[in-house]
Amino acid sequence: MLESNGIQSTYQDRQQEIIISIALEAQRRPLLESGLWFHDDVRNNFYYASYLFAAAVDDSLSLPFDREEAKQKAQDVLLETLMLQNRQPGTELYGHWPLGLNPVPREASPHELPVEIMGSLMAYFCKRYGGALNAQLRIVLNTAFGHIYRSDFYRKPVITFGHHEAKYTAAKLIFGTMFADDVLVEDGRQSLKDTLTYIRSKGMPEYGSLPWFWHWIQAFTCALELVPTEDTDLITTLKDMLDHLWKVRAEFYLHGAWVGAHSRGWPHDVPGDANVLHDYVQFGDFKLSEAMPRTEYAGLLFYKAPDEALTDAMNRRTPVETTKITQKVVPADPNAQPLLHSYAYITEDFAAGGMWERVEEFDNEQLRWTFSLPVNGEGGSNQLFFFHPGQGYNEGDPRHQSRYMEVLYHKNVVISLFPIPQGEKNTIIGVLPHGEWMQDPNALFGQVGDVYFAIYLSQSYQIQERPGYIEVTVQGMPGGVIVEAIGVKESAERGIIGLDAFVIAMAHNEPHFEMEGGLAAHYTTSNGDRLHLSMKSESEQPRALLNGVKISLENYTV
C-alpha cells in the first residue's frame, strides 16, 4: 500500500501497524474486576495480551507507554486466561476453555470452540515469545499444552472438509510434534493430504465462509511454523495447502472485499467487509479502518501468497468472470451432493455475483449474491443486495435469507425473482451502501464512489437509514429486482457524465416484469444484452436466458 510519502509499504510494516494499534487499545483499556479485558469471548483476552506483549518486547517500535508495565499487564492477562482452562482429567471438556465468561469467569463452563484455534496460536506464541516470558507464565503455558494434548479434542476424522476439521488437522501436527507423538503426526499428515486432495478436486464446501476461512489460514500457517523443518514432505504439503487457500482468496478479491456468494457471514462480514486484517497484511491495497472487530493473529502470523495470486488479485483493470464449482459432503447422506455453481464478475471498481443455487447453510447464513465495492477505510456497508428474510432473521441484521429467490447473473447485472407463496411474509429487504441516491416510484439510481447503480423493482418501496447502510423494503411480493452497475470511468467513455445523465441514459433500459401465470423478468442491459429469467412454479426449474439462449453452467470448474 502506498503510504503518504509515496513509498510502498511491506507486509512487515502493515503487521507493525496492527500490532501498535491493538497494543495501544489494550494498554488503554481498563481491566475488569476479573483481571481480564473481555467477558464476551475468552479468546479476545489472549489476542489483545499477545499484541501488547509483542509490542512491549519489540525495541524497534516507538511506544507512548512504559514497556515493562505493558509487558507485566500482558503477562497478567495471559496468566488469568490460562487459569480458566479445565485442568481436571476425566471431566467433560477436559483441556478446554469457556467461551463466554459472564458473570464470573472462574465459574464459567468449558466450551468446545476456543481451544480449536487458540490452542495452536498459543503454541506459536510460545515459540516466538517464550524466551521473554516470566518463569511462572512459561510453566503454566507448558502445563496448558499438556492438558490440550491429553484432551484429544483433535482426534476426529476428516469428513466434511470444513473449518473445524482444518483446525483439528493442524492441532494433530502441532501437538503431535510438541509431544513427539509420531502416530498423531502421521494422522495429521494424512488428514492434511486428504483435505487438500478434496478441496483441489471438488472445491471448498465452505465457499466464502467468513470469518472461518481465516481460521484455515491461521491454523495451517501455525503448523508450518511449528513442524520440523527436516520433514520436507510435511513442509511441502503445508505450503501447497496455504498456496491453494490464498489462490482461492485471490480469485474473489477486490481491494479488501470478498466478492460473490458466502456460505456464512457474521455481522462484521455482512453487509460490509470489516474483518479485513489478513487481507490488509497480504495485499495492502486499501485503507484500514480504525475498527478491528476480529483481531486474531493477522499481525503476528504471515505466509506470502503465490506471486500469481497476488498479481491477479491486485490487477483488476481488465474485467474477469470467475466461474467455480464446489460440492458439499453431508455425513447423513451417502449419495454425492449436487454441484454448486458460483459466479463473480470483477472489475477495478466493483464486483457482482453469487451462487446459482440456494443452500441450507449452518445458521442459515448464506449470502446468495451481492454487488461489492472496494473497502475504503471509512466503515459502513460496501455491499448491495436484496433478499427475502428467512429463519433467524432479525430486523436490522440483513442476513438469514429464505429459499424463495431465483437468480440470473451476467457480468454487471443481477436479476432476482421472489416466488413467495401465500402465508409467507411478502416483503423483501434491500441493502444499499451510503452514497448519492435518487428515487423513482419503482426504481433507485445511485452513485457510490466510482460506481453508478440502477435498481428496478416490480413494486414500490420504502427506505430507511440503518447503522452503516440504507435499508429498502419492498412489499407486495411475489415480484422481482434487477440491478445493473457501471463504473463512472466506463460511463464517461460513453459520454455519460454525472448521476443525472446516468439516470436519463438508463431510462431506455426499463425492464418488464410479469407476475401472471408464474414470474418473469425481461431486461436489456446497457451493453445491449437481452436477459430473461422466468419460472412457472416452484417445482419447475427456472429459465435463465442470454440473448434467447439458455445460460449454461457446463464450463464451470474447480
BABADO-286088 format. One record per residue (C-alpha): x, y, z. Coordinates in steps of 0.001 Angstrom, whole numbers, padded with zeros to 6 digits, always signed. Layout:
XYZ/...
***
This chain:
+000000+000000+000000/+001282+003486-000822/+001932+005478+002318/+001667+009268+002484/+005319+009602+001477/+004660+007597-001689/+006722+004583-000592/+005196+001119-000943/+004661-000450+002496/+005730-004028+003212/+003764-006738+004944/+006054-006217+007958/+005085-002526+008033/+001417-003429+007952/+001796-006044+010678/+003576-003496+012869/+000730-001058+012243/-001738-003658+013514/+000448-004603+016491/+000795-000974+017587/-002906-000217+017111/-004107-003183+019171/-001371-002746+021783/-002392+000881+022302/-006001-000183+022768/-005006-002961+025168/-002838-000653+027279/-005556+001999+027355/-008426-000366+028173/-009008-000814+031926/-009101-004338+033283/-012345-005696+034688/-012547-006937+038261/-011686-010407+036955/-008290-009209+035723/-009413-009570+032101/-010448-007075+029433/-013308-009065+027914/-016030-011378+029133/-017789-011866+025772/-015170-014207+024279/-012198-015609+026194/-010067-015539+023041/-010106-011751+022852/-008116-011576+026090/-005481-013867+024601/-005316-011875+021360/-005017-008450+022989/-002463-009680+025526/-000432-011225+022705/-000287-007930+020829/+000512-005904+023929/+003351-008260+024805/+004636-008304+021208/+004785-004509+021162/+006410-004271+024585/+009311-006567+023661/+009937-005043+020213/+012620-002392+020695/+012173-001141+017131/+008743+000271+017981/+008251+003730+019426/+005623+003357+022141/+003865+006014+024260/+003744+003781+027344/+006166+002087+029711/+007370-001186+028211/+007843-003051+031484/+004405-002076+032766/+002827-003159+029470/+004773-006404+029478/+003593-007194+033003/-000009-006296+032205/+000033-008580+029168/+001501-011456+031184/-001060-010968+033954/-003916-011242+031441/-002324-014239+029737/-001920-015977+033093/-005511-015287+034111/-006714-016550+030728/-004698-019751+031058/-006116-020360+034538/-009615-020620+033040/-008701-023905+031321/-010412-027040+032631/-007428-028862+034119/-009324-031808+035655/-008641-035058+033742/-011674-037247+033230/-014167-034386+033316/-016279-033249+030399/-014355-030959+028032/-011097-031531+029871/-008369-029275+028452/-010899-026743+027145/-011660-023110+027986/-015012-021408+028473/-016154-019179+025603/-018367-016588+027289/-017166-015584+030754/-020075-013741+032383/-020772-013244+035187/-017746-014867+036913/-015027-016154+034543/-013578-018684+037003/-017047-020289+037259/-017804-020353+033517/-018316-023778+031942/-015803-025002+029360/-016795-024823+025687/-015599-026885+022739/-014729-023959+020431/-011948-021762+021919/-009178-024372+022004/-009634-025194+018295/-007790-022091+017113/-006458-020655+020383/-004510-023786+021274/-002496-023656+018050/-001965-019908+018314/-000757-020325+021904/+001825-022825+020701/+003043-020350+018082/+003108-017502+020632/+005194-019639+022980/+007697-020498+020250/+008070-016867+019186/+007982-015104+022564/+008538-017841+025160/+012068-016709+025922/+010803-013298+027025/+008018-014606+029299/+008416-014797+033059/+009084-018218+034560/+005624-018632+036100/+003855-017943+032817/+006146-020304+030905/+005362-023091+033360/+001597-022517+033238/+001667-022245+029444/+003539-025517+029021/+001220-027180+031528/-001731-025949+029447/-000218-027581+026362/-000123-030884+028220/-003811-030594+029054/-004607-029721+025426/-002622-032700+024147/-004277-035127+026575/-007753-033719+025890/-007740-035452+022475/-010151-032834+021106/-008451-033062+017715/-008707-036847+017340/-011524-036707+014818/-011705-037964+011236/-011917-035682+008213/-015455-035980+006818/-016956-032635+005767/-013747-030721+004895/-014773-027702+006928/-013017-025290+009260/-013381-027417+012402/-011593-030321+010735/-008937-027991+009326/-008144-026856+012874/-008149-030448+014176/-005684-031363+011421/-003342-028503+012299/-003572-029380+016009/-002646-033005+015262/+000523-031792+013569/+001369-029149+016179/+000769-031173+019342/+001999-034397+017780/+005276-032598+017096/+005360-030935+020526/+004898-034237+022388/+006881-036457+019982/+003742-038440+019142/+004670-039867+015748/+001329-041651+015362/-000540-038377+015845/+001726-036560+013380/+001047-039250+010767/-002697-038933+011412/-002366-035192+010850/-000265-035699+007724/-002917-037960+006179/-005751-035628+007226/-003874-032742+005602/-003361-034638+002347/-006975-035849+002263/-008264-032318+002818/-006024-030802+000167/-006971-033502-002343/-010668-032865-001753/-010672-029080-001997/-008419-029192-005058/-010703-031648-006862/-014144-030656-005533/-013768-027077-004306/-014202-025746-000786/-017584-026760+000665/-017286-023654+002874/-017286-021191-000043/-016641-017608+001066/-017128-018686+004670/-016330-015743+006893/-014736-015414+009342/-013919-019135+009295/-011707-019049+006190/-009211-017099+008257/-009096-019977+010757/-007936-022241+007920/-005188-019741+007093/-004049-019271+010690/-004201-022944+011662/-002057-024144+008765/+000339-021189+008994/+000847-022097+012672/+001506-025700+011703/+004053-024637+009087/+005896-022604+011732/+005906-025426+014288/+006527-028737+012490/+010125-029934+011979/+011839-028230+009037/+013574-031504+008157/+010191-033149+007426/+010231-031907+003841/+007149-033915+002830/+005061-032262+005528/+006514-028798+004913/+005789-029103+001180/+002209-030253+001763/+001523-027421+004212/+002891-024903+001716/+000746-026467-001020/-002291-026097+001244/-001552-022452+002036/-000801-021666-001615/-004156-023158-002572/-006043-021281+000144/-004538-017956-000881/-005340-018677-004536/-008959-019249-003509/-008933-015951-001642/-007359-014104-004569/-009998-015320-007016/-012727-013464-005115/-010695-010446-004016/-011294-006765-004751/-009406-004235-002591/-010325-005890+000711/-013779-007086-000357/-014685-010765-000584/-016924-010753-003642/-019691-013139-004623/-021510-015728-002540/-020817-016568+001093/-021810-019808+002785/-021577-017943+006081/-021117-014398+007235/-021164-012651+010579/-022262-009032+011149/-018667-007900+010597/-018796-009569+007142/-022336-008665+006016/-023340-006067+004854/-019803-004703+004981/-016347-006286+004745/-014938-005227+008129/-012914-008312+009112/-010054-007458+006759/-006813-007628+008755/-005422-010697+006975/-006213-009135+003593/-004603-005881+004663/-001352-007585+005613/-001261-009761+002489/-002419-007301-000183/-002155-003848+001390/-004079-002142-001426/-006787-000468+000654/-007025+001792+003667/-007538+000134+007025/-010443+001274+009173/-009874+002147+012825/-012392-000535+013789/-010890-004017+014091/-013822-006260+015010/-011834-009510+014954/-008146-009199+015747/-006918-012800+015953/-003294-013187+014748/-003131-011237+011463/-000402-009004+012894/+001711-011886+014183/+001412-014674+011586/+002190-014442+007877/+002527-016648+004829/+003164-014990+001494/+000581-015788-001168/+001871-017080-004519/+003020-014283-006823/+000468-015235-009477/-002369-014991-006961/-001137-011607-005738/-000866-010286-009292/-004340-011495-010267/-005974-010192-007095/-004454-006718-007305/-004775-006133-011046/-008439-005757-011988/-008041-003305-014864/-009410-005957-017228/-012804-007285-016060/-012840-011017-015368/-015585-013617-014932/-014846-016222-012251/-016948-019379-012593/-016411-022069-009967/-017995-025290-008757/-017908-026902-005348/-019524-029899-003723/-020586-030404-000145/-020414-033536+001989/-023427-034433+004138/-022453-037190+006598/-026027-038456+006933/-026418-038805+003146/-024257-041456+001435/-025047-040047-002004/-022896-037454-003752/-024282-033970-003238/-025264-031797-006224/-022690-029464-007714/-022892-025826-006649/-022067-023102-009176/-020514-019816-008106/-020227-016772-010380/-018379-013477-009991/-017740-010601-012386/-014882-008442-011101/-013829-005019-012408/-011445-002437-010969/-014361-000504-009411/-016904-003142-008362/-017809-006816-008490/-021087-008695-008845/-022027-012312-008401/-023229-015118-006232/-024316-018737-006069/-026813-020016-008610/-028198-022491-006079/-029868-021916-002748/-028164-023937+000009/-029303-024542+003576/-026133-023491+005386/-025275-023553+009090/-027375-020993+010999/-028978-020131+007634/-026216-017610+006891/-025894-017997+003112/-025441-014675+001316/-026747-015705-002100/-025476-012737-004134/-024094-009264-003754/-022510-006330-005514/-019239-005474-003774/-017278-002240-003667/-013658-001781-002572/-013064-001334+001163/-012479+002385+001742/-011424+002522+005386/-014475+004543+006408/-016570+001632+007661/-020189+001035+006714/-021545-001215+004017/-019647-001875+000813/-022243-004410-000364/-025542-004079-002242/-028049-006939-002335/-031718-007922-001958/-033234-010947-000241/-036369-012409+001319/-035894-012835+005089/-035833-016411+006355/-035224-018372+009536/-033097-016465+012036/-033705-013029+010520/-033882-010073+012880/-034747-006546+011829/-031614-004508+011251/-029431-007584+010641/-029576-008193+006865/-028594-011850+006927/-030574-015110+007140/-032304-015397+003766/-035228-017607+002788/-035218-020068-000103/-037715-018004-002078/-035380-016470-004650/-034250-017365-008165/-031332-015633-009841/-029612-014739-013096/-026028-013474-013186/-024492-011855-016243/-021470-009636-015866/-022598-006355-014256/-026270-007351-013882/-028128-009479-011348/-031801-010392-011736/-033729-011856-008798/-037252-013222-008716/-039031-013821-005420/-041724-016548-005714/-043009-016022-002194/-046044-018247-001530/-049188-017200+000262/-048821-017409+004007/-045223-016186+003975/-044309-012577+004661/-044460-010811+001296/-041706-008248+001953/-038159-008333+000628/-035230-006374+002035/-032526-004492+000173/-029181-003160+001379/-027659-000045-000204/-024265+001455+000647/-024276+005124+001538/-023871+007417-001444/-025968+009734-003580/-029318+008100-004340/-032250+009294-006486/-035690+007745-006119/-038325+006939-008717/-041583+005159-007818/-040235+001742-008873/-036527+002418-009252/-033439+003700-007474/-030423+005274-009149/-027250+005993-007244/-023587+006778-007233/-021385+005175-004597/-017721+006001-005003/-016731+005300-008591/-019822+003254-009456/-023319+004036-010715/-026193+001709-009828/-029599+001282-011463/-032115-000732-009427/-035502-001652-010881/-038259-003111-008709/-041566-004714-009616/-043332-002891-006758/-042983+000384-004909/-040660+000572-001928/-039694+002458+001205/-036225+003310+002510/-034841+003973+005980/-031433+004597+007499/-029699+001777+009302/-026297+001928+011009/-023817+001828+008143/-026272+001330+005286/-029651+002196+003760/-032432-000381+004005/-035003-000833+001246/-038279-002642+001955/-040470-003824-000905/-043914-005186-000066/-046441-006989-002236/-044278-009860-003428/-044134-012115-005481/-042075-009944-007781/-038541-009156-008765/-035496-006895-008648/-032930-006048-011330/-029618-004353-010524/-027064-003059-013026/-023757-001424-012075/-021461+000625-014313/-018154+002230-013409/-018020+006025-013546/-014984+005853-015836/-016721+003468-018246/-019814+005691-018275/-017674+008728-019053/-016210+006877-022034/-019797+006542-023282/-020364+010257-022801/-022398+009852-019605/-021097+012351-017055/-022741+012596-013633/-025630+010834-011928/-028332+012899-013666/-027018+011888-017079/-026810+008268-015928/-030472+008307-014871/-031502+009686-018268/-029407+007104-020106/-030771+004204-018044/-034370+005272-018701/-034018+003480-022044/-033369+000195-020224/-036752-000061-018488/-037318-003732-017592/-040515-005710-017884/-041841-007850-015043/-044579-010478-015476/-046486-011787-012466/-049354-013717-014053/-049001-017459-014586/-045638-017515-012864/-042897-014931-012587/-040659-013417-015261/-038271-010529-015764/-037006-009193-019101/-034139-006721-019287/-031822-005290-021913/-028501-004279-020388/-026606-001096-021152/-024376-003261-023374/-027377-004454-025378/-027578-007993-023985/-031115-009341-023612/-031676-011132-020311/-034694-013228-019365/-035434-015040-016108/-038706-016870-015564/-040299-019623-013522/-043698-021257-013829/-043852-022877-010409/-041600-023839-007529/-041491-027440-008770/-040027-026415-012146/-036502-025250-012855/-036271-021537-013669/-035246-020464-017184/-032285-018083-017439/-031641-016842-020984/-028941-014642-022520/-029944-013286-025938/-032522-016052-026246/-030105-018867-025367/-030162-020788-022085/-027251-019809-019847/-025032-022862-019457/-023075-023786-016343/-021254-026632-018096/-017919-024818-018287/-017692-024036-014564/-014591-025593-012994/-012999-026122-009590/
***
